[in-house]
Amino acid sequence: MPTAPPNPANAPPTPLFQNAKERRKLDDMADLFAIIKATEHLEIAYGRDSVTQKEYTTECLKLISQFRSTETALIKNGTIRSSEEFIQEYQMECPRAVDRLLRTGVPATTLHQTQANEGAASNEAVRVAECVQHFITAMDALKLDQRAVDEVQPLLSDLMDSLTRVSGLPANFDPVDMLKRWLIKLNAMRAVDEIDEDQARQLSFELDTAYAGFHRFLKGAGKN
C-alpha cells in the first residue's frame, strides 16, 4: 500500500535565522526596506499637499537620519554592498525616495528654500545666530581633520537647514547653491568614505567664501 505524501501543514517551520547575529541582520534589512518605502510615501504626500511643510521637514529629516545609520550598519557588517543594489535586488520602485535619500540627502523644503519662516524679528535673530554657529562648526570640523562622509555631511546638512530658515535670502544665493553641490556630492559617497585633502581644502575655502557672503547679505539686509 503506497505511503501517503506528507502533509505540508504538519511540516516544522523553516527558521529565518540561526542565531541573534543573523536575526539582527534581517531586522536591519527590514528597517532599511521600511525606511525607503516610508520616504517614498512621504514624498508623494508632500507633492499632493497632504502634509504641511513643517510636518514634511520634520519627518523627512528623521527618515534621512534613520536611513544613514541603518545603511552604514548594513554596509559595515557586509550584509549589503550599497543601497542602490539593495533597491534593485528587491525591485522597490521608489524613485522619489532614491532622489531624496541617495542623491540629495536633505528635505525638499531645505533644497528649494521653501520652509516657512514663522516668527517675529526676535526669532529671526535666533535663526541668524544658529546659522553663524553652524558655519563655524563646519569650518572648525575641517580644521580638525574630520574627513569621513558621515562626519562632514551632517554638518553641511544642518548648515543648509539653518541657512534656508533665514528670511529674505535672494534667489540663487551662492552659499545655498554651494551647499547643494557638496551635499549631492557627499550623498553619492558611502558613509565610511572620506574626502581627500584636495576636497577638504576646496570645501574649506568655499565655506569661508560662503560665510563672508552670508555676512554681506546680513549687512545689506540691515540697511533696508
Backbone as a chain_set.jsonl record, in Angstrom:
{"seq": "MPTAPPNPANAPPTPLFQNAKERRKLDDMADLFAIIKATEHLEIAYGRDSVTQKEYTTECLKLISQFRSTETALIKNGTIRSSEEFIQEYQMECPRAVDRLLRTGVPATTLHQTQANEGAASNEAVRVAECVQHFITAMDALKLDQRAVDEVQPLLSDLMDSLTRVSGLPANFDPVDMLKRWLIKLNAMRAVDEIDEDQARQLSFELDTAYAGFHRFLKGAGKN", "coords": {"N": [[0.851, -1.188, 0.0], [0.683, 2.153, -0.958], [2.556, 4.838, 0.521], [1.149, 7.659, 2.121], [1.539, 11.012, 0.975], [3.514, 13.473, 2.719], [1.916, 15.811, 4.873], [1.932, 19.211, 4.239], [1.124, 21.006, 6.168], [1.845, 19.886, 8.524], [4.535, 20.036, 8.59], [7.651, 21.043, 10.04], [8.316, 24.46, 10.943], [10.366, 26.529, 8.871], [13.239, 28.027, 9.959], [14.049, 31.513, 9.867], [16.417, 32.515, 10.628], [19.497, 31.605, 12.256], [20.8, 32.414, 14.51], [21.361, 35.1, 16.91], [22.831, 37.1, 15.653], [22.286, 36.766, 12.903], [19.569, 37.293, 12.988], [19.576, 39.981, 13.719], [20.7, 41.12, 11.441], [18.68, 40.595, 9.552], [16.625, 42.072, 10.693], [17.697, 44.647, 10.433], [17.794, 44.857, 7.645], [15.075, 44.742, 7.082], [14.316, 47.082, 8.34], [15.653, 48.975, 6.738], [14.339, 48.596, 4.293], [11.74, 49.384, 5.054], [12.178, 52.075, 5.748], [12.915, 53.234, 3.296], [10.567, 52.811, 1.801], [8.761, 54.279, 3.379], [9.773, 56.841, 3.034], [9.3, 57.224, 0.311], [6.47, 57.273, 0.288], [6.069, 59.524, 1.893], [7.177, 61.569, 0.308], [5.415, 61.507, -1.855], [3.05, 62.251, -0.55], [3.746, 64.844, 0.247], [4.071, 66.08, -2.231], [1.45, 66.139, -3.02], [0.309, 67.945, -1.34], [-0.626, 66.9, 1.036], [0.512, 66.906, 3.485], [1.843, 69.314, 5.791], [4.447, 71.8, 5.269], [6.096, 71.957, 7.53], [5.513, 69.544, 8.89], [6.324, 67.729, 6.939], [9.099, 68.354, 6.691], [10.112, 67.765, 9.276], [9.546, 64.987, 9.522], [10.896, 64.003, 7.29], [13.598, 64.633, 7.797], [13.993, 62.955, 9.981], [13.689, 60.418, 8.789], [15.805, 60.469, 6.947], [18.007, 60.536, 8.675], [17.641, 58.06, 10.007], [17.917, 56.375, 7.817], [20.617, 56.756, 7.076], [22.053, 55.778, 9.331], [21.177, 53.114, 9.436], [21.87, 52.142, 6.886], [24.665, 52.434, 7.011], [25.302, 50.586, 9.051], [24.553, 48.15, 7.835], [26.256, 48.048, 5.63], [28.781, 48.055, 6.828], [28.762, 45.615, 8.237], [28.75, 43.882, 6.167], [26.398, 42.969, 5.025], [25.011, 44.212, 2.922], [26.174, 45.67, -0.176], [25.651, 48.153, -1.214], [23.087, 50.672, -1.021], [21.83, 51.143, -3.402], [22.095, 48.712, -4.822], [20.624, 47.099, -3.1], [18.032, 48.172, -3.38], [17.569, 47.618, -6.074], [17.749, 44.809, -6.071], [15.519, 44.025, -4.57], [13.542, 45.093, -6.061], [12.241, 47.664, -5.656], [11.178, 50.064, -6.67], [11.073, 52.939, -6.055], [11.354, 55.856, -6.851], [11.249, 58.519, -5.892], [12.106, 58.332, -3.259], [14.689, 57.395, -3.697], [15.853, 59.63, -4.916], [15.672, 61.466, -2.808], [16.988, 60.204, -0.6], [19.377, 59.045, -1.6], [20.472, 60.78, -3.493], [20.165, 63.657, -2.904], [19.92, 63.976, -0.04], [18.818, 65.757, 1.761], [15.807, 67.406, 2.96], [13.163, 68.367, 0.649], [12.163, 70.877, 1.203], [14.303, 72.175, 2.325], [16.204, 72.065, 0.28], [15.043, 73.556, -1.75], [14.509, 75.965, -0.616], [11.979, 76.492, 0.632], [10.945, 76.564, 3.128], [8.738, 77.574, 5.686], [8.957, 80.732, 7.186], [8.241, 81.394, 10.045], [7.465, 83.665, 12.741], [8.643, 86.425, 14.785], [10.825, 89.352, 14.667], [12.65, 88.833, 16.688], [12.841, 86.045, 16.714], [13.98, 85.737, 14.237], [16.521, 86.768, 14.672], [17.53, 84.771, 16.304], [17.582, 82.647, 14.48], [19.525, 83.574, 12.685], [21.767, 83.664, 14.374], [22.024, 80.933, 14.986], [22.625, 79.964, 12.461], [25.113, 81.163, 11.95], [26.587, 79.833, 13.925], [26.478, 77.207, 12.942], [27.941, 77.492, 10.576], [30.489, 78.068, 11.666], [30.963, 75.716, 13.13], [31.105, 73.771, 11.076], [33.332, 74.7, 9.606], [35.327, 74.56, 11.556], [35.389, 71.804, 12.007], [36.577, 70.782, 9.685], [39.082, 71.94, 9.943], [39.96, 70.477, 12.073], [40.555, 68.143, 10.917], [38.466, 66.367, 10.27], [37.189, 64.069, 8.094], [35.606, 61.984, 7.198], [32.686, 60.948, 5.455], [30.33, 60.52, 6.911], [30.805, 62.197, 8.999], [31.195, 64.787, 7.981], [29.046, 65.315, 6.206], [26.554, 65.477, 7.76], [27.031, 67.89, 9.124], [27.077, 69.806, 7.078], [24.496, 69.454, 6.164], [22.994, 70.289, 8.387], [23.801, 72.958, 8.414], [22.804, 73.82, 5.955], [20.042, 73.487, 6.383], [19.664, 75.323, 8.456], [20.482, 77.724, 7.226], [18.604, 78.103, 5.172], [16.402, 78.765, 6.626], [16.613, 81.371, 7.273], [15.221, 84.53, 6.791], [14.441, 86.263, 3.729], [16.487, 85.565, 1.938], [18.132, 85.894, -1.186], [17.099, 84.715, -4.466], [18.834, 81.938, -5.876], [21.04, 82.149, -4.173], [24.436, 82.269, -3.539], [25.879, 80.857, -1.371], [23.934, 78.917, -0.66], [23.637, 77.493, -3.066], [26.216, 76.448, -3.264], [26.301, 74.723, -1.029], [24.317, 72.907, -1.783], [25.566, 71.629, -3.967], [27.743, 70.342, -2.696], [26.422, 68.687, -0.86], [25.04, 66.933, -2.526], [27.22, 65.741, -3.79], [28.541, 64.5, -1.593], [26.528, 62.822, -0.714], [26.472, 60.953, -2.671], [28.544, 59.366, -2.073], [29.802, 56.673, 0.033], [28.959, 56.254, 3.503], [31.175, 55.535, 5.015], [33.285, 56.386, 3.523], [35.933, 58.793, 2.833], [36.619, 62.268, 2.314], [39.237, 63.53, 0.24], [42.413, 65.271, 0.755], [42.596, 67.424, -1.045], [39.901, 67.851, -1.687], [38.948, 68.507, 0.85], [40.338, 70.862, 1.325], [39.287, 72.47, -0.704], [36.557, 72.511, 0.008], [36.751, 73.767, 2.493], [37.679, 76.288, 1.699], [35.469, 77.138, 0.164], [33.489, 77.203, 2.097], [34.452, 79.253, 3.749], [34.251, 81.369, 1.932], [31.485, 81.356, 1.502], [30.589, 81.982, 4.058], [31.531, 84.588, 4.334], [29.987, 85.72, 2.308], [27.445, 85.392, 3.409], [27.594, 87.12, 5.577], [27.812, 89.543, 4.192], [25.292, 89.621, 3.053], [23.726, 89.899, 5.377], [24.561, 92.415, 6.293], [23.667, 93.998, 4.186], [20.92, 93.529, 4.393], [20.44, 94.733, 6.814], [20.584, 97.385, 6.215], [18.318, 97.91, 4.85]], "CA": [[0.0, 0.0, 0.0], [1.552, 3.335, -1.054], [2.572, 5.752, 1.674], [0.544, 8.968, 1.835], [2.524, 12.107, 0.981], [3.471, 14.256, 3.968], [1.052, 16.993, 4.89], [2.757, 20.41, 4.474], [0.701, 21.699, 7.385], [2.5, 19.257, 9.669], [5.983, 20.204, 8.476], [8.181, 22.027, 11.001], [8.599, 25.746, 10.31], [11.753, 26.787, 8.484], [13.688, 29.249, 10.65], [14.622, 32.553, 9.015], [17.763, 32.815, 11.118], [20.039, 30.571, 13.131], [21.342, 32.996, 15.738], [20.996, 36.504, 17.14], [23.503, 37.943, 14.659], [21.505, 36.69, 11.67], [18.294, 37.98, 13.221], [19.838, 41.419, 13.702], [20.874, 41.499, 10.04], [17.36, 40.602, 8.921], [15.894, 43.226, 11.237], [18.252, 45.857, 9.814], [17.344, 44.881, 6.25], [13.652, 45.1, 7.114], [14.255, 48.508, 8.673], [16.058, 49.737, 5.552], [13.225, 48.495, 3.347], [10.629, 50.199, 5.56], [12.559, 53.489, 5.679], [12.844, 53.644, 1.887], [9.149, 52.868, 1.434], [8.14, 55.398, 4.101], [10.225, 58.071, 2.379], [8.559, 57.335, -0.952], [5.096, 57.695, 0.604], [6.124, 60.898, 2.396], [7.406, 62.458, -0.835], [4.154, 61.566, -2.604], [2.112, 63.046, 0.251], [4.17, 66.247, 0.189], [3.763, 66.566, -3.575], [-0.009, 66.31, -3.128], [-0.105, 68.869, -0.274], [-1.333, 66.158, 2.083], [1.185, 67.231, 4.742], [2.369, 70.677, 5.801], [5.898, 71.881, 5.109], [6.737, 71.648, 8.809], [5.373, 68.102, 9.124], [7.181, 67.044, 5.962], [10.51, 68.563, 7.016], [10.427, 67.019, 10.497], [9.533, 63.548, 9.248], [11.928, 63.699, 6.299], [14.884, 64.658, 8.494], [14.067, 61.745, 10.799], [13.902, 59.281, 7.89], [17.161, 60.566, 6.401], [18.914, 60.125, 9.75], [17.48, 56.615, 10.187], [18.471, 55.72, 6.633], [22.085, 56.797, 7.131], [22.571, 54.887, 10.367], [20.873, 51.729, 9.058], [22.707, 51.815, 5.727], [26.045, 52.286, 7.479], [25.413, 49.324, 9.785], [24.451, 47.027, 6.897], [27.46, 48.014, 4.793], [29.927, 47.698, 7.668], [28.76, 44.187, 8.582], [28.825, 43.095, 4.942], [25.093, 42.453, 4.6], [24.777, 44.765, 1.586], [27.3, 46.455, -0.688], [25.172, 49.524, -1.37], [21.624, 50.781, -1.015], [21.366, 51.039, -4.788], [21.946, 47.289, -5.133], [19.52, 46.604, -2.269], [16.783, 48.62, -4.006], [17.408, 46.866, -7.32], [17.529, 43.392, -5.768], [14.163, 43.819, -4.077], [12.63, 45.723, -7.03], [11.433, 48.516, -4.796], [10.454, 51.077, -7.457], [10.848, 54.117, -5.197], [12.206, 56.908, -7.433], [11.294, 59.725, -5.054], [12.962, 58.017, -2.115], [16.065, 57.328, -4.205], [16.313, 61.006, -5.098], [15.805, 62.136, -1.51], [17.932, 59.544, 0.295], [20.658, 58.707, -2.215], [21.053, 61.856, -4.303], [20.275, 64.962, -2.247], [20.211, 63.81, 1.379], [18.156, 66.788, 2.573], [14.401, 67.554, 2.556], [12.879, 69.269, -0.469], [11.962, 72.223, 1.743], [15.635, 72.753, 2.511], [16.888, 72.174, -1.01], [14.411, 74.561, -2.603], [14.27, 77.177, 0.176], [10.534, 76.713, 0.74], [10.493, 76.454, 4.511], [8.03, 78.745, 6.195], [9.744, 81.491, 8.15], [7.33, 81.973, 11.011], [8.092, 84.289, 13.888], [8.942, 87.845, 14.759], [12.224, 89.7, 14.45], [13.478, 88.179, 17.703], [13.101, 84.693, 16.241], [14.901, 85.849, 13.11], [17.858, 86.93, 15.248], [17.938, 83.441, 16.76], [17.912, 81.855, 13.291], [20.808, 84.065, 12.178], [22.804, 83.214, 15.314], [22.193, 79.492, 14.793], [23.286, 79.768, 11.174], [26.52, 81.519, 12.165], [27.192, 78.752, 14.697], [26.648, 76.049, 12.055], [29.082, 77.814, 9.715], [31.717, 77.929, 12.453], [31.133, 74.295, 13.454], [31.543, 73.064, 9.869], [34.698, 75.118, 9.276], [36.218, 74.018, 12.587], [35.5, 70.354, 11.816], [37.577, 70.548, 8.643], [40.391, 72.294, 10.513], [40.315, 69.388, 12.986], [40.813, 66.97, 10.062], [37.339, 65.459, 10.07], [37.139, 63.815, 6.657], [34.632, 60.938, 6.864], [31.415, 61.462, 4.942], [29.315, 60.539, 7.973], [31.121, 63.302, 9.898], [31.091, 66.076, 7.29], [27.743, 65.538, 5.578], [25.54, 66.006, 8.69], [27.324, 69.288, 9.443], [26.616, 70.618, 5.952], [23.038, 69.356, 6.139], [22.496, 71.189, 9.439], [24.049, 74.328, 7.961], [21.841, 74.094, 4.884], [18.725, 73.631, 7.0], [19.666, 76.578, 9.208], [20.607, 78.853, 6.303], [17.362, 78.317, 4.425], [15.384, 79.291, 7.538], [16.814, 82.815, 7.4], [14.293, 85.24, 5.906], [14.912, 87.244, 2.765], [17.603, 85.158, 1.089], [17.824, 86.069, -2.608], [17.085, 83.504, -5.294], [20.16, 81.522, -6.334], [22.039, 82.644, -3.223], [25.633, 81.456, -3.777], [26.15, 79.876, -0.313], [22.974, 77.814, -0.746], [23.998, 76.69, -4.234], [27.44, 75.729, -2.927], [25.953, 73.621, -0.133], [23.598, 71.907, -2.574], [26.541, 70.849, -4.745], [28.512, 69.472, -1.813], [25.547, 67.666, -0.284], [24.8, 65.927, -3.561], [28.486, 65.026, -3.968], [28.784, 63.642, -0.434], [25.486, 61.804, -0.611], [26.778, 59.913, -3.656], [29.604, 58.548, -1.492], [29.395, 55.85, 1.172], [29.166, 56.911, 4.795], [32.511, 55.218, 5.534], [34.296, 57.026, 2.679], [36.477, 60.063, 3.302], [37.059, 63.204, 1.288], [40.693, 63.635, 0.278], [42.911, 66.563, 1.219], [42.229, 68.456, -2.018], [38.478, 68.135, -1.497], [38.795, 69.187, 2.14], [40.834, 72.233, 1.166], [38.316, 73.188, -1.53], [35.354, 72.724, 0.809], [37.074, 74.779, 3.494], [37.714, 77.577, 1.003], [34.114, 77.513, -0.236], [32.759, 77.565, 3.317], [34.916, 80.592, 4.132], [33.66, 82.309, 0.978], [30.045, 81.403, 1.771], [30.412, 82.686, 5.336], [31.699, 86.009, 4.028], [28.809, 86.121, 1.542], [26.318, 85.476, 4.331], [27.753, 88.367, 6.332], [27.472, 90.658, 3.294], [23.828, 89.632, 2.965], [23.188, 90.438, 6.628], [24.819, 93.854, 6.322], [22.749, 94.615, 3.229], [19.558, 93.457, 4.933], [20.334, 95.682, 7.911], [20.459, 98.747, 5.691], [16.997, 98.072, 4.22]], "C": [[0.891, 1.243, 0.0], [1.412, 4.232, 0.173], [2.0, 7.106, 1.285], [1.615, 10.055, 1.89], [2.411, 12.917, 2.268], [2.591, 15.486, 3.817], [1.903, 18.232, 5.178], [2.394, 21.129, 5.761], [1.392, 21.144, 8.619], [4.016, 19.418, 9.647], [6.474, 21.241, 9.484], [8.497, 23.339, 10.288], [10.083, 25.901, 9.998], [12.22, 28.075, 9.144], [14.306, 30.237, 9.66], [16.045, 32.89, 9.427], [18.183, 31.743, 12.109], [20.545, 31.111, 14.462], [20.965, 34.473, 15.82], [21.621, 37.434, 16.107], [22.727, 37.957, 13.349], [20.17, 37.411, 11.829], [18.48, 39.496, 13.152], [20.024, 41.916, 12.265], [19.532, 41.587, 9.32], [16.526, 41.778, 9.411], [16.377, 44.523, 10.601], [17.826, 45.978, 8.351], [15.868, 45.27, 6.164], [13.478, 46.578, 7.434], [14.601, 49.362, 7.46], [14.942, 49.749, 4.515], [12.087, 49.423, 3.771], [10.935, 51.688, 5.464], [12.441, 54.007, 4.25], [11.395, 53.78, 1.443], [8.456, 54.052, 2.105], [8.523, 56.731, 3.469], [9.488, 58.287, 1.066], [7.141, 57.84, -0.698], [5.061, 59.137, 1.112], [6.306, 61.89, 1.254], [6.135, 62.598, -1.678], [3.152, 62.441, -1.864], [2.464, 64.528, 0.196], [3.848, 66.854, -1.176], [2.281, 66.819, -3.785], [-0.567, 67.27, -2.073], [-0.911, 68.174, 0.815], [-0.69, 66.34, 3.453], [1.701, 68.666, 4.653], [3.885, 70.641, 5.603], [6.619, 71.495, 6.401], [6.68, 70.155, 9.107], [6.299, 67.321, 8.204], [8.645, 67.14, 6.362], [10.926, 67.747, 8.231], [10.533, 65.526, 10.224], [10.644, 63.155, 8.28], [13.311, 63.678, 6.944], [15.067, 63.401, 9.344], [14.361, 60.524, 9.931], [15.309, 59.292, 7.303], [18.181, 60.109, 7.438], [18.851, 58.617, 9.976], [18.093, 55.847, 9.023], [19.993, 55.656, 6.716], [22.639, 55.809, 8.142], [22.34, 53.423, 10.003], [21.726, 51.287, 7.886], [24.147, 51.572, 6.159], [26.25, 50.957, 8.193], [25.416, 48.131, 8.838], [25.676, 46.919, 6.004], [28.664, 47.552, 5.61], [29.946, 46.217, 8.024], [28.688, 43.279, 7.357], [27.508, 42.529, 4.45], [24.732, 42.947, 3.204], [26.033, 45.507, 1.15], [26.92, 47.912, -0.867], [23.656, 49.52, -1.324], [21.061, 50.678, -2.418], [21.134, 49.581, -5.172], [20.788, 46.679, -4.343], [18.183, 46.948, -2.919], [16.517, 47.85, -5.292], [17.067, 45.404, -7.044], [16.09, 43.122, -5.348], [13.118, 44.582, -4.889], [11.674, 46.699, -6.34], [10.659, 49.604, -5.539], [10.07, 52.283, -6.594], [11.69, 55.292, -5.695], [12.32, 58.157, -6.573], [12.194, 59.509, -3.839], [14.427, 57.944, -2.533], [16.637, 58.73, -4.358], [16.57, 61.679, -3.752], [16.927, 61.535, -0.66], [19.317, 59.354, -0.305], [21.286, 59.854, -2.985], [21.24, 63.14, -3.509], [20.604, 64.857, -0.763], [19.653, 64.88, 2.291], [16.709, 66.905, 2.108], [14.24, 68.525, 1.39], [12.702, 70.701, 0.007], [13.287, 72.932, 1.969], [16.3, 73.021, 1.175], [16.344, 73.313, -1.847], [14.01, 75.819, -1.843], [12.779, 77.505, 0.297], [10.042, 76.605, 2.173], [9.815, 77.739, 4.939], [8.879, 79.422, 7.26], [8.82, 82.191, 9.13], [8.121, 82.708, 12.078], [8.415, 85.736, 13.676], [10.433, 88.058, 14.576], [13.142, 89.022, 15.459], [13.817, 86.751, 17.298], [14.065, 84.704, 15.067], [16.334, 86.006, 13.612], [18.406, 85.592, 15.743], [18.354, 82.585, 15.576], [19.264, 82.269, 12.714], [21.949, 83.575, 13.066], [23.079, 81.722, 15.155], [22.942, 79.206, 13.5], [24.779, 80.072, 11.284], [27.241, 80.395, 12.911], [27.425, 77.52, 13.834], [27.791, 76.275, 11.071], [30.388, 77.54, 10.46], [32.006, 76.465, 12.774], [31.666, 73.517, 12.261], [32.987, 73.416, 9.52], [35.701, 74.564, 10.285], [36.43, 72.515, 12.413], [36.553, 70.021, 10.763], [38.974, 70.887, 9.146], [40.89, 71.212, 11.465], [40.469, 68.056, 12.254], [39.692, 65.941, 10.064], [37.13, 65.301, 8.565], [36.071, 62.795, 6.259], [33.312, 61.562, 6.438], [30.373, 61.544, 6.051], [29.642, 61.535, 9.086], [30.814, 64.651, 9.248], [29.679, 66.343, 6.783], [26.673, 66.036, 6.545], [25.768, 67.468, 9.053], [26.845, 70.215, 8.333], [25.095, 70.593, 5.845], [22.415, 70.276, 7.185], [22.665, 72.648, 9.035], [23.048, 74.725, 6.888], [20.446, 74.335, 5.462], [18.617, 74.961, 7.738], [19.676, 77.785, 8.276], [19.295, 79.145, 5.594], [16.204, 78.754, 5.315], [15.504, 80.805, 7.723], [15.952, 83.529, 6.366], [15.037, 86.129, 4.916], [16.084, 86.845, 1.91], [17.232, 85.345, -0.379], [17.782, 84.731, -3.332], [18.502, 83.219, -5.775], [21.275, 82.122, -5.473], [23.254, 81.72, -3.273], [25.943, 80.464, -2.654], [25.197, 78.677, -0.337], [23.321, 76.899, -1.914], [25.251, 75.863, -3.964], [27.14, 74.522, -2.044], [25.191, 72.523, -0.855], [24.582, 71.008, -3.312], [27.299, 69.871, -3.853], [27.656, 68.371, -1.192], [25.266, 66.556, -1.284], [26.056, 65.082, -3.779], [28.727, 64.045, -2.822], [27.756, 62.528, -0.331], [25.691, 60.682, -1.617], [27.881, 58.982, -3.161], [29.045, 57.696, -0.359], [29.715, 56.574, 2.472], [30.572, 56.689, 5.325], [33.618, 55.819, 4.682], [34.79, 58.311, 3.321], [36.791, 60.965, 2.118], [38.577, 63.322, 1.395], [41.11, 65.055, 0.663], [42.56, 67.697, 0.26], [40.764, 68.851, -1.864], [38.247, 68.898, -0.196], [39.242, 70.643, 2.042], [39.849, 73.067, 0.359], [37.049, 73.499, -0.739], [35.59, 73.8, 1.865], [37.084, 76.176, 2.88], [36.306, 78.052, 0.657], [33.253, 77.869, 0.975], [33.162, 78.96, 3.803], [34.284, 81.654, 3.241], [32.165, 82.475, 1.232], [29.754, 82.172, 3.056], [30.547, 84.197, 5.137], [30.501, 86.538, 3.248], [27.578, 86.264, 2.415], [26.39, 86.762, 5.15], [27.433, 89.584, 5.466], [25.964, 90.777, 3.142], [23.217, 90.256, 4.214], [23.398, 91.946, 6.721], [23.883, 94.593, 5.375], [21.325, 94.625, 3.734], [19.369, 94.469, 6.051], [20.172, 97.113, 7.453], [19.08, 99.016, 5.108], [15.931, 98.4, 5.262]], "O": [[1.76, 1.378, 0.861], [0.342, 4.37, 0.767], [2.335, 7.64, 0.228], [2.494, 10.023, 2.751], [1.326, 13.031, 2.838], [2.541, 16.111, 2.758], [2.532, 18.313, 6.233], [3.237, 21.781, 6.377], [1.515, 21.828, 9.635], [4.703, 18.988, 10.574], [5.775, 22.219, 9.75], [8.91, 23.318, 9.129], [10.942, 25.461, 10.761], [11.632, 29.128, 8.898], [15.002, 29.836, 8.726], [16.793, 33.488, 8.653], [17.352, 31.067, 12.717], [20.702, 30.361, 15.425], [20.333, 35.02, 14.916], [21.018, 38.437, 15.726], [22.526, 39.013, 12.749], [19.701, 38.065, 10.898], [17.644, 40.207, 12.595], [19.561, 43.002, 11.915], [19.278, 42.533, 8.574], [15.806, 42.405, 8.634], [15.574, 45.395, 10.268], [17.531, 47.074, 7.876], [15.466, 46.031, 5.284], [12.609, 47.247, 6.875], [13.928, 50.354, 7.182], [14.638, 50.788, 3.93], [11.538, 50.157, 2.95], [10.053, 52.482, 5.134], [11.924, 55.101, 4.025], [11.035, 54.755, 0.783], [7.659, 54.748, 1.476], [7.7, 57.642, 3.379], [9.098, 59.41, 0.747], [6.666, 58.736, -1.396], [4.135, 59.885, 0.8], [5.66, 62.937, 1.233], [5.822, 63.688, -2.158], [2.482, 63.276, -2.472], [1.575, 65.374, 0.107], [3.408, 68.0, -1.265], [1.899, 67.625, -4.633], [-1.783, 67.394, -1.931], [-1.775, 68.786, 1.443], [-1.278, 65.972, 4.47], [1.964, 69.168, 3.56], [4.521, 69.597, 5.749], [7.629, 70.792, 6.369], [7.675, 69.564, 9.525], [6.969, 66.378, 8.626], [9.357, 66.136, 6.373], [11.977, 67.107, 8.219], [11.492, 64.877, 10.642], [11.261, 62.1, 8.43], [14.111, 62.788, 6.657], [16.165, 62.849, 9.417], [15.188, 59.688, 10.295], [15.937, 58.241, 7.176], [19.115, 59.375, 7.112], [19.886, 57.966, 10.121], [18.711, 54.8, 9.215], [20.587, 54.611, 6.454], [23.587, 55.081, 7.847], [23.209, 52.582, 10.234], [22.252, 50.174, 7.888], [24.776, 50.61, 5.72], [27.251, 50.276, 7.971], [26.199, 47.198, 9.02], [26.093, 45.814, 5.657], [29.471, 46.752, 5.137], [31.017, 45.616, 8.107], [28.579, 42.06, 7.485], [27.496, 41.692, 3.548], [24.206, 42.186, 2.393], [26.848, 45.919, 1.975], [27.751, 48.804, -0.697], [23.019, 48.494, -1.56], [19.95, 50.185, -2.612], [20.112, 49.246, -5.771], [20.056, 45.837, -4.862], [17.297, 46.098, -2.998], [15.379, 47.473, -5.572], [16.202, 44.827, -7.703], [15.508, 42.106, -5.728], [11.966, 44.709, -4.476], [10.454, 46.565, -6.435], [9.594, 50.022, -5.084], [8.891, 52.598, -6.431], [12.645, 55.687, -5.026], [13.378, 58.786, -6.531], [12.948, 60.399, -3.445], [15.306, 58.387, -1.794], [17.777, 58.985, -3.971], [17.569, 62.377, -3.581], [17.721, 62.266, -0.07], [20.321, 59.484, 0.395], [22.509, 59.905, -3.121], [22.351, 63.665, -3.44], [21.476, 65.575, -0.275], [19.98, 64.912, 3.478], [16.403, 66.54, 0.973], [15.082, 69.398, 1.176], [13.054, 71.639, -0.707], [13.38, 74.151, 1.821], [16.89, 74.081, 0.966], [17.091, 73.966, -2.575], [13.26, 76.646, -2.36], [12.367, 78.646, 0.091], [8.835, 76.558, 2.407], [10.253, 78.84, 4.604], [9.449, 78.761, 8.128], [8.631, 83.405, 9.071], [9.297, 82.421, 12.301], [8.461, 86.224, 12.547], [11.201, 87.119, 14.365], [14.277, 88.675, 15.135], [14.94, 86.292, 17.507], [14.875, 83.789, 14.914], [17.259, 85.435, 13.033], [19.599, 85.316, 15.616], [19.357, 81.875, 15.643], [20.055, 81.42, 12.303], [22.979, 83.124, 12.566], [24.233, 81.294, 15.185], [23.789, 78.314, 13.448], [25.609, 79.322, 10.77], [28.372, 80.046, 12.571], [28.451, 76.854, 13.972], [28.534, 75.342, 10.765], [31.278, 76.864, 9.944], [33.152, 76.023, 12.7], [32.573, 72.698, 12.407], [33.777, 72.536, 9.179], [36.797, 74.148, 9.911], [37.529, 72.011, 12.645], [37.331, 69.083, 10.935], [39.94, 70.201, 8.814], [42.096, 71.046, 11.645], [40.508, 66.991, 12.87], [39.952, 64.753, 9.875], [36.919, 66.283, 7.853], [35.672, 62.749, 5.095], [32.878, 62.573, 6.99], [29.621, 62.515, 6.131], [28.853, 61.704, 10.015], [30.248, 65.542, 9.881], [29.169, 67.457, 6.909], [25.931, 66.951, 6.188], [24.808, 68.209, 9.269], [26.28, 71.275, 8.599], [24.477, 71.593, 5.479], [21.429, 70.96, 6.91], [21.786, 73.475, 9.281], [22.509, 75.832, 6.909], [19.758, 75.277, 5.071], [17.596, 75.643, 7.652], [18.961, 78.759, 8.511], [18.916, 80.306, 5.434], [15.131, 79.082, 4.808], [14.602, 81.443, 8.267], [15.96, 83.163, 5.19], [16.102, 86.669, 5.212], [16.642, 87.69, 1.211], [16.124, 84.988, -0.78], [18.354, 83.742, -2.873], [19.274, 84.139, -6.047], [22.313, 82.545, -5.982], [23.118, 80.513, -3.07], [26.249, 79.31, -2.953], [25.611, 77.551, -0.064], [23.304, 75.676, -1.776], [25.338, 74.709, -4.384], [27.659, 73.431, -2.277], [25.391, 71.341, -0.578], [24.455, 69.784, -3.289], [27.476, 68.706, -4.212], [28.122, 67.245, -1.019], [25.256, 65.378, -0.929], [25.973, 63.864, -3.935], [29.079, 62.889, -3.057], [28.077, 61.417, 0.091], [25.154, 59.588, -1.448], [28.127, 57.933, -3.756], [27.955, 57.958, 0.148], [30.626, 57.4, 2.531], [31.116, 57.555, 6.011], [34.783, 55.77, 5.076], [34.159, 58.851, 4.23], [37.18, 60.492, 1.05], [39.141, 63.23, 2.485], [40.266, 65.928, 0.868], [42.26, 68.808, 0.697], [40.423, 70.033, -1.903], [37.442, 69.829, -0.151], [38.609, 71.539, 2.601], [39.597, 74.227, 0.685], [36.527, 74.612, -0.804], [34.726, 74.644, 2.102], [36.564, 77.126, 3.465], [35.982, 79.227, 0.835], [32.386, 78.738, 0.887], [32.312, 79.749, 4.217], [33.839, 82.698, 3.717], [31.638, 83.586, 1.185], [28.782, 82.924, 3.129], [29.781, 84.98, 5.698], [30.046, 87.658, 3.482], [26.756, 87.154, 2.194], [25.373, 87.413, 5.388], [26.848, 90.551, 5.951], [25.417, 91.88, 3.106], [22.288, 91.058, 4.115], [22.514, 92.671, 7.176], [23.369, 95.664, 5.699], [20.596, 95.598, 3.539], [18.275, 95.006, 6.227], [19.684, 97.961, 8.2], [18.698, 100.166, 4.892], [14.762, 98.571, 4.917]]}, "num_chains": 1, "name": "protein.A"}
